[in-house]
Amino acid sequence: MDNKFDVKKLIQISLLIAIEVILTRFCSIQTPILRIGFGFLPIAITAMMYGPLSAGISYVIGDTLGMLLFPSGAYFPGFTLTAFLTGLTYGVFLYNKPVTWTRIIGSVLTVCLVINLGLDTYWLSIMMGKGYLALLPTRIIKSVIMIPIQALIIGIIWNKVVIKFVKISHA
């Protein structure tokens, strides 16, 4: 990661954060125990372009801004930790490495199964006072649906958009 201050990078990451907030808050289906949306995509793009730390911090900023500007329930810091770990995970799998279907699927499986299904379900059980196992069936169905969708979208975006954008911005 380049440590010098880069205004272009800051603007690009800020735009991706804004897109994440819009996709998460306005373009998703949300219930008290489930959110299905595409807010993962700008974070995955940030991870591919700028690395794990930038993606993790970006998702924390997006999560916090979204919660402050468009609250949809009580704030719980566990979800902010989940956001950071999600960006970090995408970055570990996808930054500065050849982006292959194996890496994409590995990142999506880790995020969906360990972070979203594992941690988020735990946070919800704490918040709602319901048993962890009682929340799992609905959340497992969501994971089964979202894993192929996320992997496919990240792969398409990487091949069609990110590679071209990186070439243009480094020219």
Backbone as CSV, one residue per row, in Angstrom:
resi,resn,N_x,N_y,N_z,CA_x,CA_y,CA_z,C_x,C_y,C_z
1,MET,0.844,-1.179,0.000,0.000,0.000,0.000,0.884,1.235,0.000
2,ASP,0.554,2.179,-0.845,1.295,3.427,-0.935,0.881,4.321,0.231
3,ASN,1.834,4.758,1.043,1.514,5.521,2.238,1.407,7.022,2.009
4,LYS,1.802,7.510,0.819,1.715,8.948,0.612,0.266,9.379,0.441
5,PHE,-0.002,10.636,0.779,-1.347,11.185,0.658,-1.678,11.341,-0.818
6,ASP,-2.765,10.770,-1.232,-3.144,10.773,-2.630,-4.602,11.229,-2.741
7,VAL,-4.807,12.438,-3.240,-6.142,13.018,-3.338,-7.021,12.192,-4.279
8,LYS,-6.456,11.732,-5.375,-7.221,10.933,-6.338,-7.740,9.657,-5.672
9,LYS,-6.880,8.993,-4.913,-7.268,7.779,-4.203,-8.358,8.089,-3.176
10,LEU,-8.195,9.177,-2.443,-9.178,9.578,-1.436,-10.546,9.832,-2.070
11,ILE,-10.560,10.496,-3.211,-11.822,10.777,-3.910,-12.456,9.478,-4.402
12,GLN,-11.661,8.585,-4.959,-12.190,7.319,-5.461,-12.771,6.473,-4.329
13,ILE,-12.062,6.392,-3.213,-12.561,5.624,-2.072,-13.822,6.280,-1.508
14,SER,-13.844,7.603,-1.449,-15.027,8.318,-0.949,-16.252,8.032,-1.815
15,LEU,-16.053,8.002,-3.108,-17.150,7.686,-4.026,-17.646,6.256,-3.783
16,LEU,-16.729,5.322,-3.604,-17.125,3.943,-3.337,-17.857,3.820,-1.989
17,ILE,-17.446,4.599,-0.993,-18.154,4.611,0.294,-19.580,5.127,0.097
18,ALA,-19.718,6.206,-0.667,-21.055,6.762,-0.927,-21.940,5.744,-1.646
19,ILE,-21.380,5.031,-2.601,-22.136,4.002,-3.318,-22.540,2.880,-2.357
20,GLU,-21.626,2.510,-1.451,-21.947,1.462,-0.461,-23.119,1.890,0.405
21,VAL,-23.120,3.131,0.865,-24.208,3.621,1.714,-25.532,3.581,0.943
22,ILE,-25.519,4.033,-0.296,-26.740,4.042,-1.103,-27.246,2.622,-1.352
23,LEU,-26.352,1.732,-1.754,-26.764,0.356,-2.032,-27.278,-0.350,-0.777
24,THR,-26.633,-0.095,0.359,-27.030,-0.758,1.598,-28.329,-0.192,2.156
25,ARG,-28.460,1.111,2.164,-29.611,1.743,2.816,-30.844,1.864,1.932
26,PHE,-30.657,1.969,0.609,-31.796,2.230,-0.263,-32.076,1.133,-1.288
27,CYS,-31.116,0.285,-1.548,-31.278,-0.730,-2.590,-31.130,-2.135,-2.026
28,SER,-31.680,-2.358,-0.849,-31.608,-3.685,-0.251,-32.943,-4.016,0.403
29,ILE,-33.142,-5.295,0.588,-34.323,-5.779,1.293,-33.875,-6.038,2.721
30,GLN,-34.607,-5.447,3.674,-34.165,-5.555,5.055,-35.317,-5.950,5.968
31,THR,-35.039,-6.927,6.823,-35.940,-7.313,7.904,-35.123,-7.207,9.191
32,PRO,-35.749,-7.404,10.346,-34.968,-7.314,11.583,-33.801,-8.306,11.665
33,ILE,-33.891,-9.448,10.983,-32.812,-10.423,11.101,-32.075,-10.676,9.781
34,LEU,-32.417,-9.935,8.730,-31.865,-10.252,7.422,-31.776,-9.005,6.558
35,ARG,-30.649,-8.854,5.850,-30.526,-7.795,4.845,-29.929,-8.435,3.597
36,ILE,-30.648,-8.280,2.498,-30.155,-8.772,1.219,-29.936,-7.555,0.336
37,GLY,-28.694,-7.359,-0.083,-28.385,-6.197,-0.890,-27.038,-6.334,-1.568
38,PHE,-26.593,-5.219,-2.132,-25.370,-5.212,-2.921,-24.314,-4.253,-2.383
39,GLY,-24.416,-3.901,-1.100,-23.433,-3.034,-0.475,-22.047,-3.647,-0.399
40,PHE,-21.952,-4.960,-0.575,-20.663,-5.642,-0.575,-19.800,-5.232,-1.763
41,LEU,-20.427,-4.863,-2.871,-19.696,-4.655,-4.114,-18.701,-3.487,-4.059
42,PRO,-19.093,-2.289,-3.615,-18.094,-1.215,-3.538,-16.940,-1.543,-2.592
43,ILE,-17.223,-2.325,-1.553,-16.164,-2.694,-0.619,-15.225,-3.696,-1.269
44,ALA,-15.774,-4.639,-2.015,-14.923,-5.593,-2.734,-14.053,-4.856,-3.763
45,ILE,-14.621,-3.861,-4.430,-13.854,-3.064,-5.401,-12.744,-2.296,-4.679
46,THR,-13.076,-1.683,-3.547,-12.067,-0.973,-2.758,-10.949,-1.933,-2.358
47,ALA,-11.325,-3.132,-1.943,-10.331,-4.131,-1.540,-9.434,-4.508,-2.703
48,MET,-10.005,-4.717,-3.881,-9.221,-5.097,-5.052,-8.247,-3.996,-5.464
49,MET,-8.702,-2.747,-5.354,-7.900,-1.630,-5.840,-6.922,-1.085,-4.806
50,TYR,-7.314,-1.093,-3.516,-6.521,-0.377,-2.518,-6.082,-1.216,-1.317
51,GLY,-6.534,-2.439,-1.212,-6.033,-3.322,-0.175,-6.942,-3.520,1.008
52,PRO,-6.538,-4.442,1.889,-7.376,-4.842,3.017,-7.664,-3.718,4.017
53,LEU,-6.653,-2.965,4.390,-6.860,-1.924,5.392,-7.764,-0.819,4.862
54,SER,-7.533,-0.390,3.629,-8.390,0.641,3.032,-9.830,0.158,2.931
55,ALA,-10.025,-1.097,2.544,-11.379,-1.640,2.416,-12.049,-1.763,3.784
56,GLY,-11.304,-2.237,4.774,-11.868,-2.365,6.112,-12.282,-1.027,6.693
57,ILE,-11.398,-0.052,6.590,-11.701,1.289,7.104,-12.846,1.919,6.313
58,SER,-12.855,1.716,5.004,-13.931,2.259,4.164,-15.285,1.710,4.586
59,TYR,-15.325,0.412,4.856,-16.608,-0.190,5.250,-17.038,0.309,6.621
60,VAL,-16.086,0.527,7.529,-16.428,1.090,8.841,-17.017,2.495,8.666
61,ILE,-16.380,3.298,7.818,-16.877,4.658,7.564,-18.267,4.592,6.929
62,GLY,-18.441,3.732,5.935,-19.738,3.589,5.271,-20.817,3.113,6.237
63,ASP,-20.482,2.140,7.061,-21.435,1.623,8.042,-21.835,2.711,9.036
64,THR,-20.854,3.454,9.517,-21.121,4.514,10.495,-21.931,5.650,9.875
65,LEU,-21.526,6.102,8.680,-22.282,7.163,8.006,-23.708,6.721,7.706
66,GLY,-23.859,5.513,7.207,-25.191,5.003,6.908,-26.070,4.949,8.142
67,MET,-25.492,4.531,9.253,-26.253,4.441,10.492,-26.618,5.830,11.031
68,LEU,-25.692,6.783,10.912,-25.970,8.137,11.404,-26.977,8.872,10.528
69,LEU,-26.821,8.747,9.215,-27.680,9.489,8.288,-29.030,8.817,8.047
70,PHE,-29.040,7.492,8.020,-30.255,6.748,7.697,-30.417,5.569,8.651
71,PRO,-30.693,5.843,9.927,-30.771,4.759,10.906,-31.911,3.791,10.576
72,SER,-31.629,2.511,10.797,-32.650,1.501,10.542,-32.814,0.584,11.750
73,GLY,-32.383,1.038,12.872,-32.451,0.258,14.109,-31.401,0.779,15.066
74,ALA,-31.257,0.102,16.164,-30.281,0.517,17.167,-28.866,0.246,16.666
75,TYR,-27.954,1.138,17.024,-26.550,0.939,16.666,-25.972,-0.150,17.554
76,PHE,-25.217,-1.044,16.938,-24.541,-2.104,17.681,-23.119,-2.201,17.135
77,PRO,-22.093,-1.995,17.961,-20.717,-1.956,17.464,-20.229,-3.269,16.849
78,GLY,-20.867,-4.360,17.159,-20.477,-5.636,16.559,-20.590,-5.617,15.046
79,PHE,-21.619,-4.936,14.534,-21.787,-4.865,13.085,-20.691,-4.010,12.436
80,THR,-20.181,-3.034,13.167,-19.067,-2.237,12.662,-17.804,-3.097,12.599
81,LEU,-17.602,-3.944,13.585,-16.490,-4.892,13.542,-16.650,-5.834,12.345
82,THR,-17.852,-6.318,12.133,-18.137,-7.170,10.979,-17.786,-6.452,9.682
83,ALA,-18.149,-5.173,9.590,-17.844,-4.392,8.386,-16.333,-4.338,8.155
84,PHE,-15.582,-4.039,9.196,-14.126,-3.983,9.062,-13.563,-5.325,8.613
85,LEU,-13.999,-6.388,9.248,-13.499,-7.728,8.911,-13.880,-8.127,7.481
86,THR,-15.033,-7.683,7.014,-15.456,-7.976,5.642,-14.513,-7.319,4.645
87,GLY,-14.250,-6.023,4.810,-13.318,-5.330,3.914,-11.928,-5.938,3.984
88,LEU,-11.491,-6.245,5.181,-10.182,-6.866,5.382,-10.092,-8.214,4.654
89,THR,-11.131,-9.002,4.761,-11.152,-10.320,4.123,-11.088,-10.213,2.606
90,TYR,-11.930,-9.348,2.040,-11.875,-9.165,0.583,-10.471,-8.732,0.153
91,GLY,-9.868,-7.839,0.914,-8.528,-7.363,0.569,-7.471,-8.444,0.655
92,VAL,-7.538,-9.268,1.691,-6.564,-10.355,1.849,-6.648,-11.313,0.662
93,PHE,-7.840,-11.604,0.217,-8.014,-12.548,-0.895,-7.738,-11.921,-2.263
94,LEU,-8.069,-10.633,-2.446,-8.142,-10.089,-3.802,-7.131,-8.992,-4.134
95,TYR,-6.453,-8.429,-3.160,-5.557,-7.298,-3.438,-4.173,-7.766,-3.877
96,ASN,-3.685,-7.158,-4.956,-2.332,-7.401,-5.471,-2.038,-8.872,-5.744
97,LYS,-3.053,-9.584,-6.106,-2.900,-10.994,-6.464,-3.690,-11.211,-7.741
98,PRO,-3.345,-12.241,-8.483,-4.185,-12.538,-9.636,-5.588,-12.895,-9.139
99,VAL,-6.565,-12.176,-9.625,-7.927,-12.441,-9.179,-8.474,-13.597,-10.000
100,THR,-8.612,-14.714,-9.330,-9.110,-15.933,-9.968,-10.458,-16.286,-9.344
101,TRP,-11.167,-17.186,-9.991,-12.447,-17.626,-9.428,-12.236,-18.290,-8.076
102,THR,-11.123,-18.963,-7.891,-10.830,-19.601,-6.605,-10.717,-18.545,-5.507
103,ARG,-10.011,-17.453,-5.787,-9.866,-16.370,-4.799,-11.204,-15.677,-4.542
104,ILE,-11.948,-15.421,-5.608,-13.247,-14.752,-5.461,-14.179,-15.619,-4.613
105,ILE,-14.288,-16.893,-4.966,-15.176,-17.790,-4.225,-14.688,-17.956,-2.781
106,GLY,-13.379,-18.044,-2.587,-12.836,-18.134,-1.225,-13.189,-16.916,-0.388
107,SER,-13.076,-15.723,-0.986,-13.406,-14.503,-0.244,-14.891,-14.456,0.087
108,VAL,-15.726,-14.810,-0.877,-17.175,-14.772,-0.660,-17.597,-15.818,0.378
109,LEU,-17.035,-17.020,0.301,-17.368,-18.049,1.294,-16.960,-17.614,2.701
110,THR,-15.772,-17.032,2.816,-15.311,-16.568,4.133,-16.219,-15.477,4.670
111,VAL,-16.543,-14.501,3.821,-17.399,-13.393,4.265,-18.805,-13.905,4.597
112,CYS,-19.392,-14.672,3.691,-20.783,-15.106,3.890,-20.946,-16.108,5.031
113,LEU,-20.040,-17.075,5.110,-20.222,-18.140,6.096,-19.633,-17.804,7.465
114,VAL,-18.423,-17.276,7.488,-17.779,-17.002,8.778,-18.244,-15.666,9.355
115,ILE,-18.173,-14.624,8.544,-18.458,-13.282,9.069,-19.961,-13.011,9.134
116,ASN,-20.667,-13.136,7.993,-22.102,-12.813,7.996,-22.936,-13.846,8.755
117,LEU,-22.760,-15.105,8.416,-23.562,-16.143,9.069,-23.107,-16.350,10.515
118,GLY,-21.813,-16.388,10.748,-21.300,-16.619,12.097,-21.425,-15.419,13.010
119,LEU,-20.659,-14.383,12.695,-20.618,-13.203,13.579,-21.926,-12.421,13.608
120,ASP,-22.478,-12.107,12.430,-23.709,-11.299,12.413,-24.856,-12.003,13.138
121,THR,-24.946,-13.315,12.976,-25.995,-14.055,13.682,-25.770,-13.972,15.190
122,TYR,-24.527,-14.024,15.600,-24.202,-13.876,17.023,-24.601,-12.485,17.521
123,TRP,-24.272,-11.449,16.751,-24.640,-10.084,17.154,-26.159,-9.958,17.258
124,LEU,-26.876,-10.518,16.292,-28.341,-10.456,16.324,-28.906,-11.195,17.529
125,SER,-28.312,-12.321,17.876,-28.810,-13.065,19.042,-28.614,-12.255,20.324
126,ILE,-27.521,-11.512,20.404,-27.299,-10.633,21.562,-28.321,-9.500,21.571
127,MET,-28.503,-8.853,20.420,-29.414,-7.706,20.335,-30.874,-8.088,20.577
128,MET,-31.286,-9.198,20.021,-32.702,-9.564,20.060,-33.053,-10.474,21.232
129,GLY,-32.035,-10.973,21.920,-32.300,-11.873,23.032,-32.845,-13.219,22.581
130,LYS,-32.603,-13.563,21.327,-33.049,-14.857,20.796,-31.853,-15.787,20.718
131,GLY,-32.129,-17.063,20.732,-31.067,-18.051,20.631,-30.413,-18.017,19.257
132,TYR,-29.125,-18.247,19.261,-28.328,-18.273,18.033,-28.919,-19.259,17.033
133,LEU,-29.235,-20.452,17.496,-29.740,-21.500,16.606,-31.115,-21.160,16.034
134,ALA,-31.898,-20.374,16.757,-33.219,-19.978,16.263,-33.107,-19.043,15.060
135,LEU,-32.039,-18.266,15.006,-31.852,-17.314,13.912,-31.205,-17.947,12.680
136,LEU,-30.554,-19.073,12.868,-29.754,-19.673,11.791,-30.517,-20.087,10.532
137,PRO,-31.669,-20.742,10.617,-32.285,-21.237,9.379,-32.507,-20.159,8.308
138,THR,-33.072,-19.046,8.679,-33.310,-17.961,7.720,-32.002,-17.415,7.181
139,ARG,-31.026,-17.292,8.044,-29.742,-16.729,7.641,-28.950,-17.711,6.774
140,ILE,-29.128,-19.002,6.971,-28.483,-19.992,6.110,-29.059,-19.903,4.700
141,ILE,-30.375,-19.768,4.599,-31.013,-19.632,3.282,-30.471,-18.403,2.562
142,LYS,-30.343,-17.291,3.284,-29.781,-16.078,2.687,-28.368,-16.335,2.175
143,SER,-27.553,-17.005,2.961,-26.172,-17.290,2.548,-26.129,-18.160,1.308
144,VAL,-26.968,-19.183,1.273,-27.013,-20.078,0.115,-27.387,-19.311,-1.152
145,ILE,-28.277,-18.352,-1.022,-28.697,-17.538,-2.174,-27.599,-16.549,-2.559
146,MET,-26.994,-15.889,-1.567,-26.076,-14.786,-1.848,-24.676,-15.229,-2.274
147,ILE,-24.216,-16.396,-1.871,-22.855,-16.823,-2.220,-22.636,-16.841,-3.731
148,PRO,-23.462,-17.532,-4.518,-23.213,-17.511,-5.964,-23.439,-16.138,-6.590
149,ILE,-24.410,-15.392,-6.074,-24.675,-14.049,-6.621,-23.477,-13.147,-6.383
150,GLN,-22.961,-13.117,-5.167,-21.815,-12.263,-4.852,-20.588,-12.672,-5.655
151,ALA,-20.319,-13.969,-5.722,-19.138,-14.431,-6.458,-19.242,-14.034,-7.928
152,LEU,-20.383,-14.237,-8.528,-20.577,-13.910,-9.935,-20.440,-12.405,-10.183
153,ILE,-21.073,-11.605,-9.342,-21.010,-10.146,-9.526,-19.588,-9.630,-9.325
154,ILE,-18.888,-10.094,-8.297,-17.507,-9.650,-8.071,-16.636,-10.045,-9.259
155,GLY,-16.797,-11.267,-9.759,-16.014,-11.713,-10.912,-16.279,-10.891,-12.156
156,ILE,-17.538,-10.614,-12.422,-17.889,-9.809,-13.606,-17.357,-8.394,-13.463
157,ILE,-17.572,-7.790,-12.307,-17.101,-6.409,-12.086,-15.590,-6.344,-12.192
158,TRP,-14.889,-7.333,-11.635,-13.432,-7.332,-11.732,-12.995,-7.345,-13.185
159,ASN,-13.553,-8.243,-13.970,-13.133,-8.404,-15.366,-13.583,-7.266,-16.265
160,LYS,-14.753,-6.700,-16.011,-15.308,-5.692,-16.919,-14.996,-4.256,-16.505
161,VAL,-14.831,-4.004,-15.215,-14.703,-2.619,-14.757,-13.360,-2.348,-14.088
162,VAL,-13.034,-3.100,-13.058,-11.875,-2.774,-12.226,-10.584,-2.826,-13.024
163,ILE,-10.389,-3.865,-13.831,-9.148,-3.971,-14.610,-8.979,-2.757,-15.519
164,LYS,-10.044,-2.348,-16.197,-9.978,-1.173,-17.080,-9.737,0.098,-16.283
165,PHE,-10.405,0.223,-15.127,-10.257,1.413,-14.301,-8.830,1.541,-13.781
166,VAL,-8.242,0.429,-13.365,-6.873,0.441,-12.852,-5.912,0.850,-13.983
167,LYS,-6.121,0.323,-15.177,-5.258,0.693,-16.304,-5.366,2.186,-16.611
168,ILE,-6.578,2.726,-16.593,-6.795,4.139,-16.880,-6.172,5.015,-15.798
169,SER,-6.369,4.663,-14.521,-5.879,5.517,-13.449,-4.354,5.463,-13.302
170,HIS,-3.722,4.407,-13.823,-2.263,4.323,-13.755,-1.594,4.832,-15.018
171,ALA,-2.393,5.220,-16.000,-1.825,5.694,-17.270,-1.321,7.118,-17.149
